C-alpha cells in the first residue's frame, strides 16, 4: 500500500495508453477510511504561447477542437516531445501553427489546468520580436490566425469567448506583465 497525501493506493493499473494520454485506475482507501476507485488521466505536458507584436497586437488560433466539438479561439498550444525543451517546443509550435518566429521569449510559468484527476502541466510563454514565415501545420490542424489587440483578447477571456484555461491564464499573465 502506498501513501498518497491523505489517500492510500492499494493497487494501480494502467487502463489505456497512446502517445498523448495514459489512463490509470487506482483502488484506494479514501481519507474517510472507505474503499473506492479513482481514475487519473495523464496528458502529455504541453506549452501555450501568446505572440505579441510591438503595437500590442496578439496572434491567436481559431480551430475546431474535436474534444469539445466546436471552434475555439486559443493561444498556440502543443505537446512537448519526450526530452524536448519547453521553449524549443513553444518555438516549433508557434512557427508550425501561425508561421511566427520570435526573438524574445518570456517564460510565464507553469499551470496545472486540471487538478482533481488530470495531470497536464502546461508551460506558458509570451513571444515578442516577431517575424512571419510560412506555416507548417500538422495534418489534423486547420488553423486560422486571429489578430487582435491584447486588451481585446483580455476582454474575450472575461466574456468567456476564450475558454481554454492555459490560454486564459497566458493572456492574463501577459497583460499583467505588460503593465509593469
URRAVEN-V134859 format. One record per residue. N is the residue number from 1. RES is the residue in one small letter. PHI is phi in whole degrees, -180 to 180 (* if undefined). PSI is psi in whole degrees, -180 to 180 (999 if undefined). OMEGA is omega in whole degrees, 0 to 359 (NA if undefined). Layout:
BEGIN
N;RES;PHI;PSI;OMEGA  N;RES;PHI;PSI;OMEGA
END
This chain:
BEGIN
1;x;*;136;182  2;x;-115;129;176  3;x;-74;135;180  4;x;-138;86;188  5;x;62;-135;178  6;x;-82;0;179  7;x;-96;160;172  8;x;-124;128;177  9;x;-93;116;180  10;x;-82;-44;182  11;x;-152;145;180  12;x;-132;130;181  13;x;-132;131;174  14;x;-77;123;184  15;x;-96;-33;185  16;x;-155;148;174  17;x;-153;138;169  18;x;-140;-175;182  19;x;-63;-17;183  20;x;-109;-30;192  21;x;-135;140;168  22;x;-125;133;179  23;x;-115;125;182  24;x;-123;137;175  25;x;-114;123;179  26;x;-107;135;168  27;x;-91;127;192  28;x;-132;163;163  29;x;-108;117;184  30;x;-71;167;178  31;x;-58;-26;179  32;x;-84;1;178  33;x;94;-11;179  34;x;-80;151;175  35;x;-78;153;178  36;x;-169;-175;177  37;x;-124;150;177  38;x;-142;131;180  39;x;-106;134;179  40;x;-122;130;176  41;x;-104;127;179  42;x;-113;113;178  43;x;-97;153;176  44;x;-57;135;176  45;x;-57;151;184  46;x;-138;-179;176  47;x;-127;157;175  48;x;-139;124;188  49;x;-125;130;172  50;x;-111;117;177  51;x;-92;132;181  52;x;-134;130;180  53;x;-88;-178;184  54;x;-68;-21;179  55;x;-92;12;180  56;x;69;24;171  57;x;-87;144;178  58;x;-116;159;183  59;x;-121;117;183  60;x;-116;172;177  61;x;-110;146;170  62;x;-123;122;187  63;x;-158;147;172  64;x;-73;130;177  65;x;-114;121;187  66;x;-55;-46;185  67;x;-58;-46;181  68;x;-91;-10;175  69;x;70;30;180  70;x;-156;168;176  71;x;-78;134;178  72;x;-127;157;172  73;x;-107;129;185  74;x;-148;168;165  75;x;-73;166;174  76;x;-64;133;181  77;x;-140;155;177  78;x;-175;170;182  79;x;-90;141;178  80;x;-84;125;178  81;x;-72;154;180  82;x;-54;125;179  83;x;82;-4;183  84;x;-81;139;175  85;x;-68;133;182  86;x;-56;-39;180  87;x;-68;-37;176  88;x;-65;-38;175  89;x;-62;-45;180  90;x;-61;-42;178  91;x;-62;-45;180  92;x;-63;-47;181  93;x;-64;-41;180  94;x;-63;-42;179  95;x;-71;-43;180  96;x;-61;-49;190  97;x;-82;-40;184  98;x;-121;-2;181  99;x;67;40;181  100;x;-121;134;170  101;x;-113;152;181  102;x;-135;146;179  103;x;-100;-16;183  104;x;-125;119;183  105;x;-119;127;179  106;x;-116;120;179  107;x;-80;118;181  108;x;-96;7;177  109;x;98;-170;184  110;x;-119;145;174  111;x;-126;151;171  112;x;-109;96;187  113;x;-60;-28;179  114;x;-133;141;181  115;x;-127;-16;183  116;x;-71;-49;183  117;x;-149;17;178  118;x;-128;129;175  119;x;-102;116;184  120;x;-154;65;182  121;x;-63;134;183  122;x;-129;123;178  123;x;-90;132;184  124;x;-107;141;180  125;x;-136;148;168  126;x;-109;126;181  127;x;-109;127;180  128;x;-127;173;181  129;x;66;59;191  130;x;-86;146;166  131;x;-138;158;189  132;x;-118;135;180  133;x;-134;-177;177  134;x;-71;148;176  135;x;-80;164;177  136;x;-148;64;184  137;x;-70;158;174  138;x;-71;164;183  139;x;-62;-21;180  140;x;-90;-4;188  141;x;-106;120;171  142;x;-117;87;192  143;x;-106;133;173  144;x;-108;136;178  145;x;-82;137;178  146;x;-120;119;177  147;x;-107;128;177  148;x;-154;170;178  149;x;-71;154;176  150;x;-59;-41;180  151;x;-63;-36;177  152;x;-68;-39;177  153;x;-62;-41;176  154;x;-60;-44;179  155;x;-63;-37;177  156;x;-64;-37;175  157;x;-64;-48;184  158;x;-65;-28;179  159;x;-92;7;182  160;x;60;28;171  161;x;-83;-26;170  162;x;-112;119;186  163;x;-120;-10;178  164;x;-66;112;191  165;x;-59;-42;176  166;x;-63;-35;177  167;x;-65;-44;179  168;x;-58;-49;182  169;x;-67;-40;179  170;x;-62;-46;179  171;x;-62;-46;181  172;x;-67;-39;177  173;x;-66;-40;178  174;x;-63;-43;179  175;x;-64;-42;180  176;x;-66;-45;181  177;x;-70;-25;180  178;x;-73;-22;181  179;x;-79;-16;185  180;x;-76;999;NA
END
